[in-house]
Amino acid sequence: MIKLIRFVGLIIQSILIEFLHVFGLVAFLLAAALGYFRLPSWLVPIVGIVCGIIADKFIDQT
């Protein structure tokens, strides 16, 4: 049970750290919009990869 609580805590922490960067929040809202409009689930990993490429190439995270 303790391991499960730690695991959930780590997941929540990683999500909150992503929100520190505005781009992480934008990517999350985009994924939420995909779910809200009931678009196919295979779009979510594609959006994740595209957001990762955009963040890697165009956003200076220093």
C-alpha positions as CSV (number, residue, x, y, z in Angstrom):
1,M,0.0,0.0,0.0
2,I,2.9,2.4,0.8
3,K,4.4,1.7,-2.6
4,L,1.2,2.6,-4.3
5,I,0.9,5.8,-2.4
6,R,4.5,6.7,-3.2
7,F,3.8,5.9,-6.9
8,V,0.7,8.1,-7.1
9,G,2.6,10.9,-5.3
10,L,5.4,10.7,-7.9
11,I,2.9,10.9,-10.7
12,I,1.2,13.9,-9.2
13,Q,4.6,15.6,-8.6
14,S,5.7,15.0,-12.2
15,I,2.4,16.5,-13.5
16,L,2.8,19.6,-11.3
17,I,6.4,20.1,-12.4
18,E,5.2,20.1,-16.0
19,F,2.8,22.9,-15.2
20,L,5.8,25.1,-14.1
21,H,6.6,25.4,-17.8
22,V,3.7,27.1,-19.7
23,F,4.3,24.7,-22.6
24,G,3.5,21.7,-20.4
25,L,0.2,23.3,-19.4
26,V,-0.6,24.0,-23.1
27,A,0.2,20.3,-24.0
28,F,-2.0,19.1,-21.1
29,L,-4.9,21.3,-22.2
30,L,-4.5,20.1,-25.8
31,A,-4.7,16.5,-24.6
32,A,-7.8,17.4,-22.5
33,A,-9.4,19.0,-25.5
34,L,-8.8,15.8,-27.5
35,G,-10.6,13.8,-24.8
36,Y,-13.4,16.4,-24.5
37,F,-14.2,16.3,-28.2
38,R,-14.0,12.5,-28.2
39,L,-11.3,12.3,-30.9
40,P,-9.6,8.9,-31.5
41,S,-7.3,7.9,-28.7
42,W,-4.4,7.2,-31.1
43,L,-4.1,11.0,-31.5
44,V,-2.8,11.4,-27.9
45,P,0.6,9.8,-28.4
46,I,1.0,11.7,-31.7
47,V,0.2,15.0,-30.0
48,G,2.7,14.1,-27.2
49,I,5.5,13.4,-29.7
50,V,4.7,16.6,-31.7
51,C,4.7,18.6,-28.5
52,G,8.0,17.0,-27.4
53,I,9.6,17.8,-30.7
54,I,8.4,21.4,-30.6
55,A,9.6,21.8,-27.1
56,D,13.0,20.3,-27.9
57,K,13.6,22.4,-31.0
58,F,12.0,25.8,-30.3
59,I,11.7,26.4,-26.6
60,D,14.8,27.4,-24.6
61,Q,14.4,25.8,-21.2
62,T,17.5,27.4,-19.5
